[in-house]
Amino acid sequence: MTTRISDAYITNRSWFRSVLNNQPVVLCRTSALECLQLFNGYAGEKTIDVYTKSHGSSENVNYRILNSFDNIEIVRIGDISCTSANQTFNDMLSDFNNIDEQSLIEALATYYYANNESFDGLNIIPENTECFESIRNWAIEYYDD
């Protein structure tokens, strides 16, 4: 079943709550960035990215099946679970060729400027360092005129 798009809601979080309806999932990737308010999202957004232990019934939810949530950093924002900023950035960097690059760059830029023009608080795992270094300047320059 296809659910409503984000435009039917005042906030992305209310959209997530409505579509996911208390399913045991963890928002990830672009959806986590939106929940963490590191990325504003898109008008008319249709797709939600989640980690879950079993496939759900919504056609516009990307269900990424995991055996366990034990190896991912999860934060709770109200009644929504999402991956932490570190987890989300690392997940997206490790699969860079298959992600929404716009959301990642904007989120890194938001993080950078919210943290006194620094990425020091991020814990980029060694496997992702090369990818991060290749895009970090895009993030730093993102809000420049």
VOBA-1610 file (N, C-alpha, C; in pm, whole numbers, padded with zeros to 5 digits, always signed):
BEGIN
Met+00084-00117+00000Met+00000+00000+00000Met+00089+00123+00000Thr+00060+00220-00085Thr+00132+00346-00087Thr+00064+00442+00009Thr+00146+00508+00090Thr+00092+00601+00188Thr+00101+00743+00135Arg+00048+00836+00210Arg+00050+00977+00171Arg+00191+01033+00166Ile+00206+01140+00089Ile+00335+01207+00078Ile+00350+01309+00190Ser+00470+01359+00206Ser+00500+01449+00318Ser+00421+01579+00315Asp+00379+01624+00197Asp+00306+01751+00187Asp+00172+01751+00262Ala+00122+01634+00295Ala-00005+01626+00366Ala+00012+01653+00516Tyr+00135+01681+00560Tyr+00165+01698+00702Tyr+00240+01828+00726Ile+00228+01880+00847Ile+00296+02004+00883Ile+00446+01982+00898Thr+00486+01868+00955Thr+00628+01838+00975Thr+00659+01698+00922Asn+00787+01675+00894Asn+00828+01541+00854Asn+00808+01441+00967Arg+00830+01485+01090Arg+00810+01392+01202Arg+00665+01347+01212Ser+00570+01436+01188Ser+00429+01394+01192Ser+00399+01298+01076Trp+00462+01320+00962Trp+00448+01230+00849Trp+00504+01092+00885Phe+00625+01089+00943Phe+00684+00961+00984Phe+00593+00887+01081Arg+00541+00959+01182Arg+00452+00895+01281Arg+00330+00834+01214Ser+00270+00909+01122Ser+00148+00862+01056Ser+00174+00741+00967Val+00276+00748+00886Val+00305+00640+00792Val+00353+00515+00865Leu+00442+00531+00960Leu+00502+00416+01026Leu+00413+00359+01136Asn+00323+00439+01189Asn+00220+00392+01281Asn+00272+00293+01386Asn+00376+00335+01458Asn+00433+00256+01568Asn+00494+00123+01525Gln+00529+00107+01398Gln+00600-00013+01357Gln+00736-00016+01425Pro+00790-00133+01455Pro+00922-00141+01520Pro+01034-00117+01418Val+01056+00009+01386Val+01156+00047+01287Val+01244+00157+01342Val+01357+00179+01275Val+01450+00287+01308Val+01472+00365+01179Leu+01439+00493+01181Leu+01465+00576+01063Leu+01615+00577+01035Cys+01650+00574+00908Cys+01790+00577+00870Cys+01808+00665+00747Arg+01932+00685+00710Arg+01970+00762+00591Arg+01901+00899+00588Thr+01846+00936+00473Thr+01787+01070+00459Thr+01675+01093+00560Ser+01595+00992+00587Ser+01486+01008+00684Ser+01540+01039+00823Ala+01650+00975+00862Ala+01712+01005+00991Ala+01765+01148+00993Leu+01827+01191+00882Leu+01878+01328+00875Leu+01764+01428+00893Glu+01648+01398+00836Glu+01531+01485+00852Glu+01483+01486+00996Cys+01475+01370+01056Cys+01429+01360+01194Cys+01525+01433+01289Leu+01655+01424+01261Leu+01756+01492+01341Leu+01766+01641+01310Gln+01687+01686+01215Gln+01682+01825+01169Gln+01816+01874+01114Leu+01887+01781+01048Leu+02010+01816+00979Leu+01983+01839+00830Phe+01867+01796+00784Phe+01826+01814+00645Phe+01677+01844+00646Asn+01636+01946+00568Asn+01496+01989+00569Asn+01402+01897+00494Gly+01454+01818+00402Gly+01369+01730+00324Gly+01327+01796+00195Tyr+01243+01728+00121Tyr+01197+01774-00009Tyr+01046+01796-00007Ala+00999+01887-00090Ala+00854+01905-00107Ala+00800+01781-00177Gly+00688+01733-00130Gly+00624+01618-00193Gly+00702+01489-00177Glu+00777+01479-00071Glu+00857+01358-00048Glu+00767+01236-00032Lys+00810+01126-00089Lys+00730+01004-00088Lys+00794+00888-00014Thr+00926+00888-00003Thr+00997+00770+00047Thr+01052+00791+00187Ile+01038+00688+00269Ile+01093+00686+00404Ile+01191+00568+00411Asp+01310+00593+00467Asp+01412+00489+00483Asp+01414+00442+00627Val+01404+00309+00646Val+01406+00254+00781Val+01489+00127+00787Tyr+01544+00102+00908Tyr+01596-00029+00943Tyr+01483-00101+01014Thr+01470-00228+00987Thr+01366-00308+01051Thr+01411-00453+01056Lys+01342-00533+01134Lys+01373-00675+01141Lys+01285-00757+01048Ser+01180-00695+00993Ser+01094-00765+00898Ser+01033-00665+00800His+01000-00711+00683His+00947-00624+00578His+00804-00583+00613Gly+00774-00456+00588Gly+00640-00405+00613Gly+00558-00399+00487Ser+00442-00335+00494Ser+00348-00338+00383Ser+00340-00208+00302Ser+00411-00104+00342Ser+00404+00022+00270Ser+00500+00022+00152Glu+00449+00050+00034Glu+00530+00049-00087Glu+00634+00160-00089Asn+00605+00270-00025Asn+00698+00382-00031Asn+00791+00392+00091Val+00806+00282+00162Val+00903+00274+00270Val+01013+00177+00226Asn+01138+00226+00229Asn+01252+00140+00199Asn+01288+00064+00326Tyr+01251-00063+00331Tyr+01278-00148+00447Tyr+01416-00211+00430Arg+01508-00177+00518Arg+01643-00235+00517Arg+01646-00334+00634Ile+01644-00461+00600Ile+01628-00566+00700Ile+01759-00593+00773Leu+01751-00592+00906Leu+01862-00628+00994Leu+01818-00741+01085Asn+01912-00823+01127Asn+01880-00928+01225Asn+01861-00870+01364Ser+01933-00760+01390Ser+01931-00700+01523Ser+01964-00551+01510Phe+01917-00473+01606Phe+01951-00332+01612Phe+02072-00308+01703Asp+02132-00414+01754Asp+02240-00403+01852Asp+02363-00328+01802Asn+02391-00335+01673Asn+02514-00275+01621Asn+02494-00138+01558Ile+02380-00074+01584Ile+02358+00060+01533Ile+02327+00155+01650Glu+02375+00278+01637Glu+02348+00380+01738Glu+02210+00439+01711Ile+02124+00430+01810Ile+01986+00477+01795Ile+01960+00589+01895Val+01892+00693+01849Val+01845+00798+01938Val+01692+00802+01928Arg+01629+00844+02035Arg+01484+00860+02034Arg+01452+01008+02038Ile+01365+01047+01948Ile+01315+01184+01946Ile+01164+01172+01962Gly+01119+01198+02084Gly+00979+01173+02114Gly+00951+01025+02101Asp+00855+00991+02017Asp+00819+00850+01998Asp+00878+00790+01870Ile+00980+00856+01814Ile+01044+00810+01691Ile+01187+00768+01721Ser+01226+00653+01668Ser+01364+00607+01678Ser+01433+00635+01546Cys+01556+00685+01554Cys+01634+00706+01433Cys+01781+00681+01464Thr+01859+00660+01360Thr+02002+00643+01380Thr+02062+00777+01423Ser+02168+00770+01503Ser+02237+00891+01548Ser+02300+00960+01428Ala+02343+01083+01447Ala+02411+01155+01340Ala+02535+01080+01294Asn+02617+01035+01389Asn+02736+00958+01352Asn+02701+00833+01274Gln+02605+00758+01322Gln+02563+00635+01254Gln+02513+00667+01113Thr+02431+00769+01103Thr+02372+00805+00974Thr+02479+00848+00875Phe+02568+00936+00919Phe+02675+00980+00829Phe+02761+00861+00784Asn+02798+00774+00877Asn+02880+00658+00840Asn+02805+00562+00748Asp+02678+00539+00775Asp+02599+00451+00687Asp+02597+00505+00545Met+02576+00636+00533Met+02565+00696+00400Met+02701+00703+00331Leu+02806+00732+00404Leu+02939+00735+00345Leu+02981+00597+00296Ser+02943+00494+00369Ser+02984+00358+00330Ser+02909+00308+00207Asp+02800+00373+00172Asp+02722+00334+00054Asp+02702+00456-00036Phe+02806+00537-00049Phe+02795+00668-00112Phe+02737+00665-00253Asn+02765+00564-00330Asn+02715+00557-00468Asn+02566+00528-00478Asn+02502+00495-00366Asn+02360+00459-00366Asn+02275+00543-00272Ile+02323+00661-00237Ile+02250+00744-00140Ile+02202+00872-00205Asp+02125+00948-00129Asp+02083+01081-00171Asp+02196+01177-00132Glu+02282+01206-00228Glu+02400+01288-00204Glu+02363+01427-00154Gln+02257+01484-00208Gln+02213+01618-00167Gln+02185+01623-00017Ser+02113+01525+00033Ser+02078+01525+00175Ser+02203+01510+00262Leu+02296+01426+00220Leu+02418+01407+00298Leu+02501+01534+00303Ile+02524+01598+00189Ile+02607+01718+00185Ile+02542+01831+00267Glu+02411+01850+00249Glu+02343+01954+00326Glu+02348+01925+00476Ala+02329+01800+00513Ala+02333+01763+00655Ala+02473+01784+00713Leu+02576+01748+00638Leu+02712+01772+00686Leu+02738+01922+00700Ala+02689+02002+00607Ala+02704+02147+00615Ala+02632+02201+00739Thr+02511+02155+00762Thr+02435+02198+00879Thr+02510+02161+01007Tyr+02560+02038+01012Tyr+02637+01993+01128Tyr+02760+02082+01148Tyr+02833+02107+01042Tyr+02956+02186+01046Tyr+02931+02325+01104Tyr+02830+02394+01053Tyr+02804+02531+01099Tyr+02738+02534+01237Ala+02666+02431+01274Ala+02606+02424+01407Ala+02710+02391+01514Asn+02826+02343+01471Asn+02933+02304+01563Asn+03057+02392+01546Asn+03032+02523+01536Asn+03141+02622+01529Asn+03239+02595+01416Glu+03184+02565+01300Glu+03264+02539+01180Glu+03367+02429+01203Ser+03314+02317+01254Ser+03402+02204+01285Ser+03327+02072+01266Phe+03403+01972+01225Phe+03352+01835+01219Phe+03408+01753+01335Asp+03474+01819+01429Asp+03545+01748+01536Asp+03457+01651+01616Gly+03330+01678+01631Gly+03242+01591+01708Gly+03200+01465+01635Leu+03229+01458+01506Leu+03191+01339+01430Leu+03293+01227+01451Asn+03243+01106+01451Asn+03328+00988+01461Asn+03315+00911+01330Ile+03393+00953+01231Ile+03391+00886+01101Ile+03482+00765+01112Ile+03427+00647+01083Ile+03506+00524+01095Ile+03613+00521+00987Pro+03725+00453+01013Pro+03837+00452+00918Pro+03798+00414+00775Glu+03708+00320+00759Glu+03667+00277+00625Glu+03601+00389+00545Asn+03548+00490+00614Asn+03477+00599+00547Asn+03557+00728+00537Thr+03678+00729+00591Thr+03758+00852+00595Thr+03786+00906+00456Glu+03825+00821+00364Glu+03858+00868+00229Glu+03737+00932+00162Cys+03621+00870+00172Cys+03499+00926+00114Cys+03465+01059+00181Phe+03471+01063+00314Phe+03441+01185+00387Phe+03535+01298+00344Glu+03663+01270+00336Glu+03760+01372+00297Glu+03733+01422+00155Ser+03680+01336+00069Ser+03654+01377-00070Ser+03533+01471-00082Ile+03445+01473+00020Ile+03325+01558+00011Ile+03318+01666+00118Arg+03407+01664+00213Arg+03399+01758+00326Arg+03399+01903+00280Asn+03478+01938+00178Asn+03481+02076+00130Asn+03350+02116+00063Trp+03281+02021+00001Trp+03149+02051-00055Trp+03056+02097+00057Ala+03064+02026+00170Ala+02980+02062+00285Ala+03018+02198+00341Ile+03148+02222+00355Ile+03195+02349+00410Ile+03151+02466+00322Glu+03152+02447+00192Glu+03118+02554+00098Glu+02969+02556+00062Tyr+02892+02466+00114Tyr+02752+02449+00074Tyr+02669+02577+00088Tyr+02685+02647+00198Tyr+02604+02767+00223Tyr+02668+02896+00174Asp+02786+02885+00111Asp+02850+03005+00056Asp+02770+03059-00062Asp+02773+03189-00079Asp+02701+03251-00192Asp+02767+03225-00323
//
